[in-house]
Amino acid sequence: MILEKKIPLSYWFNLIKWDMLIVAFVIVGIHFLNLYLPLIKIPLSIGTFLGTAIALLLSFKLSQSYDRWWEARKIWGAIVNDSRSLVIQLKSFVISGDKERISIIANRQIAWCYALGRRLRGLDVLKNMESYISLNEIENIKDHSNIPLSLLDLHSEDITGLHQDKQINDFQQIQLNSTIVRLNDSMGMAERIKNTPFPKTYRRTLHFFIFIFLITLSFSLSDMRDIVELPLLMLISLPFFLLEKISQTIQDPFENKPSDTAMTAIARTIEVNIKEMIDEAVPPFIEKKESYFEL
């Protein structure tokens, strides 16, 4: 996940190095082809037209990819709000101020945030969960296919228990259940993004036509000197491939990549806020590192 704005040039280079290498080989191949077939000449206007069309398609794809990334960030923003609201409601609703039961639910909510982020990234969901929930609860849910959902179900059971013990009234139970429903809705929206891949045919077609554009442009500029043509075409291809790769990396915000939604940092912020509210030891915020992302 990206933690600061400084991104090393090596990251950008690794994104497009193979595409640029292919472009270099294609340009050199076309140069030698023109030595034997010098009659091949394509008007520059054709390359210009293709470049304009591809630029429009790239801007559309980048916009659609960013929309997915931004929607993921808004979902986690809602999770922050609802996680805080759940604990605030418990503290104000529970008549006896039962700190132990409030602490159990609050820590389970922290566990839910970490578990959801790890599940979306395809990692071990139960890693370090013993710090937040009991071993008995871990044993009960470890074989479930959707552990974050099981944690919300445990929330619901505890709230029902508070209502049966007359610690909260009917209206307060409805309010708490509404908060849990919103958390479940946020989880469902995140899973929808995770399980709905961006159409690969669109990406591959666009990638193919970028190469067609560069080949066409190479024939159009065949009259230029070699020492000028190769660097010029490489420079022209750079923004096309870079934008295409950027749109590809941000279109899937839950894939454990540098462009991910910063779910771990957000979950840590939630943990700090909740533990402050229930007067428990507060962990430090995730510090920014010299690296541009945290594994």
RAFEN-V898043 format. One record per residue. RES is the residue in one small letter. PHI is phi in whole degrees, -180 to 180 (NA if undefined). Layout:
# RAFEN-V898043
res:RES phi:PHI
res:RES phi:PHI
This chain:
# RAFEN-V898043
res:m phi:NA
res:i phi:-75
res:l phi:-113
res:e phi:-154
res:k phi:-78
res:k phi:-72
res:i phi:-123
res:p phi:-68
res:l phi:-63
res:s phi:-62
res:y phi:-64
res:w phi:-65
res:f phi:-63
res:n phi:-65
res:l phi:-65
res:i phi:-122
res:k phi:-60
res:w phi:-71
res:d phi:-64
res:m phi:-66
res:l phi:-65
res:i phi:-63
res:v phi:-59
res:a phi:-61
res:f phi:-64
res:v phi:-64
res:i phi:-65
res:v phi:-64
res:g phi:-63
res:i phi:-66
res:h phi:-60
res:f phi:-69
res:l phi:-64
res:n phi:-69
res:l phi:-68
res:y phi:-100
res:l phi:-127
res:p phi:-69
res:l phi:-79
res:i phi:-70
res:k phi:-145
res:i phi:-111
res:p phi:-57
res:l phi:-63
res:s phi:-63
res:i phi:-67
res:g phi:-63
res:t phi:-63
res:f phi:-64
res:l phi:-63
res:g phi:-62
res:t phi:-65
res:a phi:-64
res:i phi:-67
res:a phi:-61
res:l phi:-66
res:l phi:-64
res:l phi:-63
res:s phi:-64
res:f phi:-66
res:k phi:-66
res:l phi:-64
res:s phi:-65
res:q phi:-65
res:s phi:-66
res:y phi:-65
res:d phi:-59
res:r phi:-65
res:w phi:-64
res:w phi:-70
res:e phi:-63
res:a phi:-62
res:r phi:-68
res:k phi:-67
res:i phi:-61
res:w phi:-73
res:g phi:-65
res:a phi:-66
res:i phi:-64
res:v phi:-58
res:n phi:-63
res:d phi:-71
res:s phi:-66
res:r phi:-64
res:s phi:-61
res:l phi:-59
res:v phi:-72
res:i phi:-61
res:q phi:-63
res:l phi:-61
res:k phi:-64
res:s phi:-89
res:f phi:-90
res:v phi:-66
res:i phi:-63
res:s phi:-79
res:g phi:62
res:d phi:-62
res:k phi:-65
res:e phi:-65
res:r phi:-69
res:i phi:-63
res:s phi:-64
res:i phi:-61
res:i phi:-68
res:a phi:-62
res:n phi:-68
res:r phi:-66
res:q phi:-66
res:i phi:-61
res:a phi:-60
res:w phi:-62
res:c phi:-63
res:y phi:-65
res:a phi:-64
res:l phi:-64
res:g phi:-60
res:r phi:-70
res:r phi:-67
res:l phi:-64
res:r phi:-87
res:g phi:75
res:l phi:-103
res:d phi:-70
res:v phi:-67
res:l phi:-89
res:k phi:-63
res:n phi:65
res:m phi:-71
res:e phi:-65
res:s phi:-77
res:y phi:-123
res:i phi:-128
res:s phi:-71
res:l phi:-63
res:n phi:-64
res:e phi:-67
res:i phi:-60
res:e phi:-64
res:n phi:-73
res:i phi:-109
res:k phi:-62
res:d phi:-96
res:h phi:-74
res:s phi:-74
res:n phi:-129
res:i phi:-66
res:p phi:-58
res:l phi:-65
res:s phi:-64
res:l phi:-66
res:l phi:-66
res:d phi:-64
res:l phi:-66
res:h phi:-55
res:s phi:-61
res:e phi:-64
res:d phi:-67
res:i phi:-67
res:t phi:-61
res:g phi:-64
res:l phi:-62
res:h phi:-69
res:q phi:-66
res:d phi:-86
res:k phi:64
res:q phi:-83
res:i phi:-134
res:n phi:-92
res:d phi:-61
res:f phi:-63
res:q phi:-66
res:q phi:-63
res:i phi:-62
res:q phi:-63
res:l phi:-66
res:n phi:-65
res:s phi:-64
res:t phi:-65
res:i phi:-65
res:v phi:-63
res:r phi:-65
res:l phi:-62
res:n phi:-64
res:d phi:-63
res:s phi:-62
res:m phi:-62
res:g phi:-64
res:m phi:-67
res:a phi:-65
res:e phi:-66
res:r phi:-63
res:i phi:-64
res:k phi:-60
res:n phi:-94
res:t phi:-118
res:p phi:-70
res:f phi:-68
res:p phi:-55
res:k phi:-68
res:t phi:-62
res:y phi:-65
res:r phi:-65
res:r phi:-67
res:t phi:-64
res:l phi:-63
res:h phi:-61
res:f phi:-63
res:f phi:-74
res:i phi:-64
res:f phi:-66
res:i phi:-60
res:f phi:-61
res:l phi:-68
res:i phi:-65
res:t phi:-60
res:l phi:-66
res:s phi:-65
res:f phi:-66
res:s phi:-68
res:l phi:-102
res:s phi:-65
res:d phi:-77
res:m phi:-75
res:r phi:-70
res:d phi:-58
res:i phi:-66
res:v phi:-100
res:e phi:-63
res:l phi:-62
res:p phi:-62
res:l phi:-65
res:l phi:-68
res:m phi:-63
res:l phi:-67
res:i phi:-66
res:s phi:-74
res:l phi:-55
res:p phi:-65
res:f phi:-64
res:f phi:-70
res:l phi:-66
res:l phi:-65
res:e phi:-65
res:k phi:-71
res:i phi:-62
res:s phi:-63
res:q phi:-70
res:t phi:-76
res:i phi:-90
res:q phi:-74
res:d phi:-121
res:p phi:-81
res:f phi:-127
res:e phi:-111
res:n phi:59
res:k phi:-118
res:p phi:-57
res:s phi:-88
res:d phi:-59
res:t phi:-62
res:a phi:-76
res:m phi:-67
res:t phi:-67
res:a phi:-65
res:i phi:-66
res:a phi:-62
res:r phi:-66
res:t phi:-62
res:i phi:-61
res:e phi:-61
res:v phi:-61
res:n phi:-62
res:i phi:-68
res:k phi:-66
res:e phi:-65
res:m phi:-70
res:i phi:-102
res:d phi:59
res:e phi:-116
res:a phi:-58
res:v phi:-98
res:p phi:-77
res:p phi:-74
res:f phi:-67
res:i phi:-69
res:e phi:-79
res:k phi:-70
res:k phi:-106
res:e phi:-66
res:s phi:-70
res:y phi:-86
res:f phi:-152
res:e phi:-107
res:l phi:-72
